[in-house]
Amino acid sequence: MQDVFARNSAPEFLSISLDNALPPLPGEKPERIASDLGRGLWSLMARAGRNVLPGPVHRSELGLTDELDALVEAAGQVVLTSGHRLSELLWTRSGPYWNGALARTLILQQARQGFLLLLAQAVTPRAVLFGHASPLVVELGIEGDLDLPGPHLVLLVCTVDPTGKAVARRGYAQVIKSARCFMPVGSAFERDALEALIALRDKLDCHGVDCTIMRDLGEDGFAREWQVGLRREETTIGQLRIVLPGDAGIAEDGEMGAAMAKDGAYALTPANFEDGRFVAWLEREIVENGAANGG
């Protein structure tokens, strides 16, 4: 049994199977496996622009409701093979799962599958954890990098069992920066470094510089780099690339802490982040780019 995500324009087909994906090959990280649910979640996050942090004047970090609303709006652009829009069969609270509303909707709509998109405090291979609320057990398991500290954004595919009860069958969990910012991160270090970038973005806003932080998000996951765009009014004054730990050739022990990666990108490491070299490089680049472009 499966369903498909597809765009109204430029169709993009994605099977959502009820079977577990094949296990990773030896030496391959589980979070780099392009599972169907993972691709579905990444695609939805990209549609909703959750991989982009524009300057505060364009989008403030207002809270959990705003982040979830953006994803639901994006889900309205996705049509399932059943003819339903994804937003019609997508819930962002666990309540409808427990009280039977999800199951009733699937039965009335004659839909084979429904989807839960939940913010989780933590995730295990078989359960979504919400703090004080009861955990939600997932029958066939949850994929993703579950060892990283949350919060996680979790996409679950649900069906109705013969008794008319909703059952969460499979899930994929993606670590995000926070409940106020759904930007995907790949480590606790990335979360800290992104926090520093956001703080710098807010300071630049006070000086009339619009700073946009973006990471590419495709069907194979998210890129191991950030792209930082700098604008003053209508003029682009800089485009910076920051390569994150994990790429081949980028040291994480500080030996290449001040080195530049390929194509002129800055190789961010825990060492040059902690000792201030990264922030010093950012400030220097911003000043030099601004001066070169009439700033």
matplotlib code that plots the C-alpha trace (Angstrom):
import matplotlib.pyplot as plt

x = [0.0, 1.4, 0.6, 2.3, 3.2, 3.0, 3.1, 0.4, 3.0, 6.3, 5.0, 7.4, 6.4, 7.3, 6.1, 5.2, 5.4, 4.2, 7.3, 10.5, 13.3, 16.4, 18.9, 22.0, 25.1, 28.1, 29.7, 26.8, 25.1, 21.3, 20.5, 22.0, 19.6, 17.1, 14.0, 10.6, 9.3, 12.6, 12.2, 8.6, 9.5, 12.4, 10.3, 7.6, 10.1, 11.6, 8.2, 7.5, 10.8, 11.9, 15.5, 15.7, 16.1, 15.6, 16.3, 14.0, 12.2, 11.0, 10.2, 10.3, 10.6, 7.1, 6.7, 5.6, 2.2, 3.7, 6.2, 3.5, 1.1, 3.7, 4.1, 0.3, 0.0, 2.7, 0.9, -2.1, 0.0, 0.6, -1.9, -2.0, -2.8, -6.2, -7.0, -6.9, -4.6, -2.0, -3.3, -6.7, -5.1, -2.4, -2.6, -0.1, -1.4, -1.6, -5.1, -7.0, -5.0, -6.0, -9.6, -10.5, -10.9, -8.0, -9.5, -13.0, -11.7, -9.8, -12.9, -15.2, -12.7, -12.0, -8.3, -5.8, -3.3, -3.2, -0.2, 0.9, 3.5, 4.5, 7.1, 8.8, 11.0, 12.8, 12.5, 13.3, 13.3, 9.7, 8.2, 7.6, 8.1, 6.4, 7.5, 4.4, 2.1, 1.9, 4.4, 3.1, 4.2, 5.0, 4.4, 7.2, 9.7, 11.1, 14.0, 16.4, 19.3, 17.7, 20.9, 20.9, 19.1, 15.8, 13.6, 12.6, 10.1, 8.5, 6.4, 4.3, 2.2, -1.0, -3.7, -6.9, -6.9, -9.9, -11.4, -11.5, -8.6, -5.8, -2.3, 1.0, 2.9, 6.2, 7.9, 10.9, 12.4, 14.5, 16.4, 15.6, 17.1, 14.2, 10.4, 10.6, 12.9, 12.4, 15.8, 17.2, 20.5, 22.8, 24.5, 24.4, 27.4, 25.5, 22.7, 25.1, 26.8, 23.4, 22.4, 25.5, 24.7, 21.2, 22.5, 24.8, 21.9, 19.9, 22.8, 23.3, 19.6, 20.1, 22.8, 20.6, 22.1, 19.7, 21.2, 19.6, 20.8, 20.0, 20.9, 19.9, 17.3, 16.8, 15.5, 18.8, 18.7, 20.2, 23.5, 26.5, 26.9, 25.1, 24.8, 24.7, 23.4, 24.0, 22.0, 21.7, 18.5, 18.3, 22.1, 23.8, 26.9, 28.1, 27.5, 29.3, 29.5, 30.2, 31.1, 30.0, 31.9, 31.2, 32.5, 35.6, 38.8, 37.4, 39.1, 37.1, 40.1, 41.2, 44.2, 42.5, 40.6, 41.5, 41.6, 39.2, 37.4, 37.1, 35.6, 36.4, 34.0, 34.9, 35.5, 33.7, 35.0, 34.3, 37.8, 37.5, 33.9, 34.9, 38.0, 36.2, 37.9, 34.7, 32.9, 36.0, 36.0, 32.3, 32.7, 35.8, 34.0, 30.9, 33.0, 35.1, 32.1, 30.2, 33.2, 33.7, 30.0, 29.6, 28.6]
y = [0.0, 3.4, 6.9, 9.7, 13.3, 15.4, 19.1, 20.8, 22.3, 20.5, 17.2, 15.6, 12.0, 10.4, 7.1, 6.8, 3.1, 1.3, -0.9, 0.0, 1.1, -1.1, -0.8, 1.4, -0.2, -0.8, 2.6, 4.6, 7.0, 6.4, 10.1, 10.2, 7.5, 9.2, 7.4, 8.2, 9.8, 11.7, 13.1, 13.9, 15.9, 17.7, 18.6, 20.0, 22.0, 23.4, 24.4, 26.2, 28.0, 26.5, 26.2, 30.0, 32.6, 36.1, 39.3, 40.1, 42.7, 40.0, 37.2, 37.3, 34.2, 34.3, 30.8, 27.3, 28.1, 30.2, 27.5, 24.8, 27.1, 27.6, 23.8, 23.3, 26.1, 24.4, 21.1, 22.7, 22.8, 19.0, 16.6, 12.9, 10.2, 9.8, 13.3, 14.8, 17.7, 16.8, 19.5, 17.8, 14.6, 16.3, 17.0, 19.0, 17.9, 14.5, 15.0, 13.9, 10.7, 9.8, 11.0, 9.3, 12.3, 11.3, 7.8, 9.2, 11.6, 8.9, 6.6, 9.4, 10.6, 7.0, 7.8, 5.0, 7.1, 10.2, 12.1, 13.5, 16.3, 16.8, 18.7, 16.2, 16.8, 13.6, 10.5, 6.8, 4.2, 3.3, 6.3, 10.1, 11.8, 15.0, 15.7, 15.5, 14.0, 10.3, 9.0, 8.0, 4.5, 3.9, 0.3, -0.1, 2.4, 5.9, 6.8, 9.7, 10.7, 9.9, 10.3, 14.1, 16.1, 17.6, 19.2, 17.0, 17.6, 14.2, 13.1, 10.0, 8.0, 6.6, 4.1, 2.8, -0.8, -3.2, -1.9, 1.7, 2.9, 5.0, 3.4, 5.2, 2.9, 4.6, 7.9, 10.1, 12.6, 15.6, 17.6, 21.4, 24.4, 25.1, 25.2, 28.8, 28.1, 24.9, 25.2, 21.7, 21.1, 18.1, 18.4, 20.2, 22.2, 23.3, 24.5, 26.6, 28.1, 28.9, 30.7, 32.8, 33.6, 34.6, 36.9, 38.5, 38.8, 40.8, 43.1, 43.8, 44.6, 47.5, 48.9, 48.6, 45.4, 42.6, 39.2, 36.0, 32.6, 29.6, 25.9, 23.9, 21.2, 18.6, 15.0, 13.6, 15.8, 19.1, 20.5, 20.6, 24.4, 27.6, 30.4, 33.9, 36.8, 40.4, 43.3, 47.0, 48.4, 47.0, 46.3, 43.0, 43.6, 40.1, 36.3, 34.1, 30.3, 28.4, 24.7, 22.7, 19.7, 16.4, 17.1, 15.2, 17.3, 19.5, 19.0, 19.1, 19.1, 22.7, 21.9, 23.6, 26.0, 29.1, 27.4, 28.0, 25.2, 24.6, 27.4, 30.1, 28.9, 29.2, 25.8, 26.1, 23.9, 23.7, 25.1, 28.3, 28.8, 28.5, 30.7, 33.5, 33.2, 32.4, 35.5, 37.6, 36.3, 37.1, 40.6, 41.2, 39.8, 42.0, 45.1, 44.4, 43.5, 46.6, 48.8, 47.2, 47.7, 51.3, 50.4]
z = [0.0, -0.9, -1.8, -3.8, -3.2, -6.4, -7.3, -9.2, -11.5, -12.3, -10.8, -8.3, -7.5, -4.2, -3.0, 0.7, 1.5, 4.6, 4.5, 6.2, 3.9, 3.5, 6.3, 5.5, 4.0, 6.3, 7.0, 5.7, 8.1, 8.6, 8.3, 4.8, 3.5, 1.1, 2.5, 1.0, 4.2, 4.6, 1.0, 1.7, 4.8, 3.2, 0.2, 2.4, 4.4, 1.3, -0.1, 3.1, 3.0, 6.3, 5.0, 4.6, 7.3, 5.8, 7.7, 10.7, 8.7, 6.3, 8.7, 12.5, 14.5, 16.0, 17.3, 16.8, 15.4, 12.6, 11.7, 11.5, 9.6, 6.9, 6.5, 6.3, 3.7, 1.7, 2.0, 0.3, -2.9, -2.8, -4.4, -3.4, -5.9, -4.2, -5.4, -2.0, -1.1, 1.5, 3.8, 3.9, 5.4, 7.5, 11.2, 13.3, 16.7, 18.2, 19.7, 16.5, 16.5, 20.1, 20.0, 16.7, 14.5, 12.2, 11.7, 11.1, 8.5, 6.6, 6.6, 5.4, 2.7, 1.7, 2.0, 2.6, 4.5, 6.7, 8.0, 11.3, 11.3, 14.9, 16.9, 19.3, 22.3, 21.6, 19.4, 19.8, 17.1, 18.0, 19.7, 19.5, 22.9, 23.8, 27.4, 29.6, 27.0, 26.4, 23.8, 20.4, 19.5, 15.8, 14.6, 12.0, 13.5, 12.9, 10.6, 10.9, 13.1, 16.4, 18.6, 18.2, 20.9, 19.9, 19.0, 16.1, 13.3, 12.7, 9.7, 10.4, 8.0, 9.5, 8.5, 10.0, 11.4, 11.0, 14.3, 13.0, 15.1, 13.7, 13.7, 13.2, 10.8, 9.9, 10.6, 9.8, 12.3, 11.3, 13.9, 13.8, 15.4, 17.8, 18.1, 16.8, 13.9, 11.8, 10.0, 9.7, 11.6, 11.5, 14.9, 18.2, 17.0, 13.9, 16.2, 18.2, 15.1, 13.6, 16.8, 16.4, 12.8, 13.7, 16.4, 13.9, 11.4, 14.0, 14.7, 11.0, 10.6, 13.0, 10.6, 7.5, 6.2, 5.3, 6.0, 4.6, 5.8, 3.6, 3.2, 0.1, 0.8, -1.8, -2.0, -0.7, 2.4, 3.3, 2.1, 4.3, 3.9, 4.6, 2.1, 3.5, 1.3, 2.3, 0.9, 1.7, 0.3, -3.2, -3.6, -3.0, -1.1, -0.5, -0.9, 1.6, 1.7, 5.0, 4.8, 7.8, 9.4, 7.7, 4.2, 3.1, 3.6, 6.3, 9.6, 12.8, 15.2, 14.6, 12.5, 9.5, 11.7, 9.7, 6.3, 3.4, 1.8, -1.9, -4.1, -1.5, 1.2, 4.8, 6.6, 9.9, 12.7, 16.4, 17.0, 14.9, 16.2, 19.8, 19.7, 17.7, 14.4, 12.6, 13.9, 13.2, 9.6, 9.1, 10.4, 8.2, 5.1, 5.8, 6.1, 3.0, 0.9, 2.0, 1.2, -2.2, -3.0, -1.8, 1.7]

ax = plt.figure().add_subplot(projection="3d")
ax.plot(x, y, z, "-o")
ax.set_aspect("equal")
plt.show()
